[in-house]
Amino acid sequence: MRVTSRMMFEVAQRQTASARDRSIQAQNEVATGLRVTHPGDDPTAAGVMVTQNVALRRLDTIDKSTAQAATEVQVADGALQGVSNLIARAQQLAVQLGSDSYGAAERAGGAQEIADISAQIGRLMNTQVAGRYIFGGNVDNVAPFDPTGNYLGDTVVRQVEIAPGLLGNASVRGDQVVKGVGVTGGVDVFAVLSTLSTALAANDGSTVRASVDGLNQATNQVAAGLTSAGTMISAFGNAQQIGSVAKDAATKSLSAASEADIFEATSNLMQAQQSLQSALAVSAKTFGLSLLDYLK
């Protein structure tokens, strides 16, 4: 086959264009630090990047929901500590004022304090975090306890995703803690306190003494709620640590797939530029063209 000058020119043109493309790509890698900027650069690496970006977004979402749940449970733990302290005070009053050495005047004062304790417990069990009631299960837009101590929430324990595909409990059931629902030998804390307050006001020593058993059970119910909250807080902490490790691994995998080795990229740029200069020089020599003529 006869090789014409036109054919030689076209070959040289393709070689020069290829060298220019390699030079531009090498320049981009050095300038951006990225080896892959679109799927065509490396389809396999691009696939890894898509997968790891999806994983990172999901891990970020999980981290945010876990952090929010941890905040709510920590607040719940603080509220339950307050309830526990208040019940302990009620126990102290019941034991003290149950003694027949105390008369009607002292017991009347105790009755008012017990009524105040009941009201404080109600306020604590209606605690909110960012406008959300945390002791009512999924019914979190209204106070779970009304002024008379009736429970208005549901029996659901809220859950959040603490790791991909893994759910963890994220709330304490207020009905179990202070109403004794589903608890063996459970008591209604508000009812126990109401009975105690009424007995103190009536100077009824025997009923005052009898209330101690109910207060002991109330203490156990709150302790169980505190244990549940503590378990959740620990689980959230572990999940956040594991999630942090997973995000670091995904980030490293993403970097390995997309980022250029700066030393290798610099070397490739020098080689590409040399190849481009050589291609231009060969074309100019072959066809008697100057670089300016070629670029025209």
Secondary structure, 3 states (H helix, E strand, C coil): CCCCHHHHHHHHHHHHHHHHHHHHHHHHHHHHCECCCCHHHCHHHHHHHHHHHHHHHHHHHHHHHHHHHHHHHHHHHHHHHHHHHHHHHHHHHHHHHCCCCCCHHHHHHHHHHHHHHHHHHHHHHCCEECCEECCCCCCCCCCCECCCCCECCCCCCCEEEEECCEEEECCCCHHHHHHCCCCCCCCCHHHHHHHHHHHHHCCCHHHHHHHHHHHHHHHHHHHHHHHHHHHHHHHHHHHHHHHHHHHHHHHHHHHHHHECCHHHHHHHHHHHHHHHHHHHHHHHHHHCCCHHHHHC
